[in-house]
Each structure stands twice: as structure tokens, then as C-alpha cells.
Amino acid sequence: ENREDMLSSKSNRLTEALEEANKLFSGVSCAREAALDAQFLVLASNLGKEKANELRSEMTAFDSLAFAEDLLTFMGINRMEVEENDSDSEGTSGGYLPSNAWHKLGEETEKYFRRAPSFHYMLGSFKSDPPVPRQRIERQKKATGGEEKRAMPAQLKKMEESHQEATEKEVERILGLLQTHFKNDPDTPISFFDLVIDPNSFARTVENIFHVSFIIRDGFARLKLDDDKLPIIEPSKDNAGGEDDRSTGARNQVVISLNHQEWK
């Protein structure tokens, strides 16, 4: 009967009817009453759809009073209930916002402002000068590949020769020490570890073992085990004997494991 009044954008009759239906539904006990409530819900949905279709989508007109009423309703004040309470109890002032009204509005509006604002220049974008062209530096042409190939092996050969000469001199020095010791005391073999271990340097100890290995390999000295199963070293009786041993190929190669803790 009040269809046109309910479809008006300035009327809250549809909302009032829904609130009244909610109150009446609390007392429903029969199936017929529940069917009537369902029928009313269908009618109210259709009216709400028609009312939404009549709204202006371009938002050319803005009713500040209607917007304020909607805000108050959302924040917890029902204007109709306030007016009824004022008429029932004279002398009492109603319509105060609940304590959490602004907090409730803030939670609702927060989801629409989580995006970072876009950045705009106050005086427009700055105008930059074009980059200064860099001067090209012409590189000197490389020498021909043939000269480089001839030069590189010569340099590597010199490095290898210098390392080889240093190793040979160190091997000769250790061999001289070993031979001198046995000339002074030929009946007492020297412990291998006493010969190679430097108590102040682990790296130097490894170098000594490396250099002594050349002496053993070339047959100038030999390793044996004493009664305690510890290695001892003694020079060969003569250099010629070392060459004979080399030709026979009867010597075995031994790998020694020595870590820092064992060296200490």
C-alpha cells in the first residue's frame, strides 16, 4: 500500500518495516507465521532492489542531511528510537553517541585508506639537463697474438725455474745437514720427526717433509723403523748406491698424515 513512499530516497519506511518485522519474528511459533515472514522478506528485498536502482550513480547531488543520518545510524543511534524515548519520558535528553562510536567508524573507514597516497610534485617535475656525452678513450691496440704467445711461456718458465732452484737448494741444504750429522756420529740414526718438525711453525714443518721427500725419492737417504716402530732416517752409504736404487725401482712411496694437533 505504501510502495511509492517506501521507494523514496528520503524515506526510511522500508528500514522501519524491517525493524518491526524483526521484533515480530521473535514471537513466531507457528508455520503460517514463519511463511508470512518469508513472504515479507521477499517483498522487502524487491523493494530494496528497486530503491537501489533509482539511486543516481553519477553522484551529482549529495544530500548532507541524509549522509549525516546514515552516519549516526551506523555509529549506534537510531533516530526513531530516540524520538520515541523523548516522547515517552519528558525531561530526559537522549541521542548521545556510544563510547565506541568513533572507533567503530574509524575501523570501517580504515580499509579504504590503507593505500599509500600517490606522490605529486608541488611545482611540477624538475627539468634535468641532458647528460654530458662522455669522451671516448681510444685504447692502444694490443700486440699481435704471436708475440704474446712467445712472451707468456717465457715468463712462466722463469717462475718455474726460480721455484725449482729454491727447492733444489733447500733439498741440498737438508741433505748436507743429514750427512754432516752422520759423519760426526755414524752409529746414531736420527729420528725422522726430530729432523723435519719445526716446533715454532707448522707450515715450516710441512715444507721440511716436502723437501725430505725429494732426498728419499732420489735415493740419497732411506727411512727405517726403530725398535719403537718410529721412523728414522739415515743417508745412503754412497751416492752411487742411490743411483742403483733408482734404477731398480724397488722403493715404495709413503704418505704421511700430519695435522695441526698432532704437530703440537
C-alpha positions in Angstrom: 0.0 0.0 0.0 2.9 2.4 0.8 5.1 1.3 -2.1 5.7 4.8 -3.5 6.6 6.1 0.0 9.0 3.3 0.7 10.8 3.8 -2.7 11.5 7.4 -2.0 15.2 8.1 -1.3 14.3 10.5 1.6 12.1 7.9 3.3 13.1 5.3 5.9 9.8 3.4 5.8 11.5 0.3 4.4 14.0 0.2 7.3 11.3 0.8 9.8 9.3 -2.1 8.4 12.3 -4.4 8.6 12.9 -3.5 12.2 9.3 -4.1 13.0 9.4 -7.5 11.3 12.5 -8.4 13.3 10.6 -7.7 16.5 7.5 -9.6 15.4 9.6 -12.6 14.3 10.8 -13.1 17.9 7.3 -14.2 18.8 6.7 -16.6 15.9 5.6 -20.1 17.0 3.6 -21.4 14.0 4.5 -22.4 10.5 2.0 -20.0 9.0 3.6 -17.0 10.8 7.0 -18.1 9.5 5.7 -18.3 5.9 4.3 -14.8 6.2 7.7 -13.6 7.5 9.4 -15.2 4.5 6.9 -13.6 2.1 7.5 -10.2 3.7 11.3 -10.7 3.3 10.8 -11.3 -0.5 8.7 -8.2 -0.8 11.3 -6.1 1.2 14.1 -7.4 -1.0 12.4 -6.5 -4.2 11.6 -3.0 -2.8 15.2 -2.6 -1.8 16.4 -3.6 -5.2 14.1 -1.1 -6.9 15.2 1.6 -4.5 18.9 0.9 -5.2 18.3 1.1 -9.0 16.8 4.5 -8.6 19.9 6.0 -7.0 22.0 8.3 -9.1 25.2 6.6 -10.0 26.9 9.7 -11.1 26.6 11.3 -7.6 25.8 14.7 -9.0 23.6 15.5 -6.0 24.8 15.0 -2.4 22.3 15.2 0.5 24.4 16.1 3.5 21.5 15.6 5.9 20.8 12.1 4.7 24.5 11.3 4.9 24.6 12.5 8.5 21.6 10.4 9.4 23.2 7.3 7.9 26.4 8.0 9.8 24.6 8.4 13.1 22.7 5.2 12.4 25.9 3.3 11.6 27.6 4.7 14.8 24.8 3.4 17.0 22.0 6.0 17.2 18.5 5.2 15.9 16.8 8.5 15.4 13.3 6.9 15.6 14.0 5.2 18.9 15.4 8.5 20.3 12.3 10.3 19.3 10.1 7.7 20.8 12.1 7.7 24.1 12.0 11.5 24.2 8.2 11.5 23.7 7.7 8.8 26.4 10.0 10.3 29.0 9.9 14.1 29.1 12.7 15.9 30.6 15.4 13.4 29.6 17.8 14.1 26.8 18.8 11.3 24.5 20.7 10.9 21.3 24.2 10.6 22.8 26.8 8.7 20.8 28.0 5.4 22.3 31.6 5.3 23.7 32.9 3.3 20.8 31.1 5.2 18.1 34.1 7.0 16.6 36.2 3.8 17.0 33.7 1.9 15.0 33.6 4.5 12.2 37.4 4.5 12.2 37.6 0.7 11.7 35.2 0.9 8.8 36.9 3.7 7.0 40.4 2.4 7.7 40.1 -0.3 5.0 39.6 2.4 2.3 42.7 4.4 3.2 45.3 1.7 3.6 46.8 2.5 0.2 49.7 4.9 0.2 48.9 8.3 -1.3 50.3 9.0 -4.7 53.2 11.4 -4.9 52.8 14.7 -6.7 55.4 17.4 -7.3 54.3 20.8 -5.8 55.9 22.7 -8.7 55.8 20.1 -11.4 58.6 17.6 -12.2 62.1 19.1 -12.3 63.7 19.6 -15.7 67.1 18.0 -15.9 69.8 18.9 -18.4 70.8 16.2 -20.9 73.7 14.1 -19.8 77.1 15.3 -20.8 78.5 13.0 -23.5 81.4 11.0 -22.3 84.6 11.3 -24.3 85.7 8.0 -25.8 89.1 7.0 -24.8 90.8 5.1 -27.6 92.7 2.1 -26.2 96.0 1.2 -27.6 95.9 -1.7 -29.9 97.2 -4.9 -28.4 100.2 -6.5 -29.7 99.8 -9.4 -32.2 98.9 -12.7 -30.8 102.1 -14.4 -31.9 104.3 -12.1 -29.7 102.1 -12.7 -26.6 102.2 -16.4 -27.1 106.0 -16.2 -27.2 106.2 -14.0 -24.2 103.9 -15.9 -21.8 105.7 -19.2 -21.8 109.0 -17.4 -21.2 107.7 -15.7 -18.1 106.1 -18.9 -16.7 109.3 -20.8 -17.4 111.3 -18.2 -15.4 108.9 -18.6 -12.5 109.1 -22.4 -12.6 112.9 -22.2 -12.8 113.1 -19.9 -9.8 110.8 -22.2 -7.7 112.8 -25.2 -8.8 116.1 -23.6 -7.9 114.9 -22.7 -4.5 113.6 -26.2 -3.8 116.9 -27.8 -5.0 118.9 -25.5 -2.8 116.8 -26.4 0.3 117.0 -30.1 -0.5 120.8 -29.8 -0.8 121.0 -27.9 2.5 119.0 -30.6 4.4 121.0 -33.4 2.8 124.2 -31.6 3.9 122.9 -31.4 7.5 122.0 -35.1 7.4 125.3 -36.1 6.1 127.2 -33.9 8.5 125.4 -35.4 11.4 126.3 -39.0 10.4 129.9 -38.1 9.8 130.1 -36.9 13.4 128.1 -39.8 14.9 127.7 -42.6 12.3 126.3 -45.1 14.8 123.3 -43.0 15.9 120.5 -42.7 13.4 118.4 -39.5 13.6 114.7 -39.6 14.2 112.7 -38.5 11.2 110.4 -36.3 13.2 113.3 -34.7 15.1 114.7 -33.8 11.7 111.6 -32.3 10.0 109.4 -30.8 12.8 109.9 -27.1 13.5 108.4 -26.5 17.0 107.6 -22.9 16.1 106.0 -23.3 12.7 103.5 -25.9 11.4 103.9 -24.6 7.8 107.7 -24.9 8.0 107.3 -28.5 9.2 105.2 -29.3 6.2 107.9 -27.7 3.9 110.6 -29.8 5.6 108.7 -33.0 5.0 108.2 -32.0 1.4 111.9 -31.3 0.9 113.0 -34.5 2.6 110.7 -36.5 0.3 113.0 -35.5 -2.6 116.0 -36.9 -0.8 114.2 -40.2 -0.2 113.0 -40.3 -3.8 116.4 -39.7 -5.3 117.9 -42.4 -3.1 120.3 -40.2 -1.1 118.7 -41.3 2.2 116.5 -44.1 3.4 113.8 -44.5 6.1 113.5 -47.3 8.5 111.6 -48.2 11.7 113.5 -48.5 15.0 112.6 -50.8 17.9 109.7 -48.5 18.9 108.2 -48.6 15.4 109.1 -44.9 14.8 110.7 -43.8 11.6 114.4 -43.0 11.5 116.4 -41.5 8.6 119.9 -42.1 7.6 121.9 -41.1 4.4 122.8 -43.7 1.9 126.4 -45.1 2.2 127.3 -43.5 -1.2 125.6 -41.5 -3.9 126.3 -44.2 -6.4 124.2 -46.6 -4.3 121.3 -44.1 -4.6 121.5 -44.2 -8.4 121.5 -48.0 -8.3 118.4 -47.9 -6.2 116.8 -45.6 -8.6 117.4 -47.9 -11.5 116.0 -50.9 -9.7 112.7 -49.2 -8.8 112.3 -51.2 -5.6 111.5 -48.3 -3.4 107.9 -47.7 -2.1 106.2 -44.4 -1.7 104.8 -43.5 1.7 102.1 -40.9 2.5 102.4 -39.2 5.9 99.3 -37.7 7.6 100.1 -34.8 10.0 97.5 -32.4 11.2 98.0 -29.3 13.5 97.0 -31.2 16.7 99.5 -34.0 16.0 102.2 -31.4 15.2 101.6 -29.8 18.7 
